[in-house]
Amino acid sequence: MGVLELIAFGLFALTTVGASLGVVLVRDVWHAALMLGIALLSVAVFYVMNQAPFVAAMQVLVYVGGVLILISFAVMLTRRNDPDSDGVAQ
C-alpha cells in the first residue's frame, strides 16, 4: 500500500465516520439525509480502492440513487409548513 493510498484511505475513513456521526447527531432531517449521501458515497470509494468497481457502481446506483432519493422525497412530502413556526423541530 503506497503512501497516497494510505492518505486517501485515512481521508475517506474520516469522511465516513464524520458523515455517519452527522446522520445521528444533526437535528434537521434534510441535513441528516444529505450526510447519509456523503457517507454512502465515501463507502463507494472504499470499494473502488479494493478494486471492486462493479460493487461501487451498485452502491452509488442503488443506495445513493435509489434509497437516498426515496428518503429525500419522503422528507419533502412530510414536512409541515407552519406560518408561526421558526423552522426548528420541536
C-alpha angles and dihedrals in degrees: 000000000000127000093253092051090050091050091048091049092050092047094050092042089056090045092051094047093044093049091046090052088048091055090056100038104038113098098207113081093211092055090046090055091051090050089051089055091052091049092049093048092051090051087055088056089057089056090052090050089054092053094252103125095158092056089047091052091049090048090055096041099043104031104027096030098039115021097036092048089050090051090047092052091048091051093048094047097047101045116112122224105209112176092213093048119103093210096259117122114237 
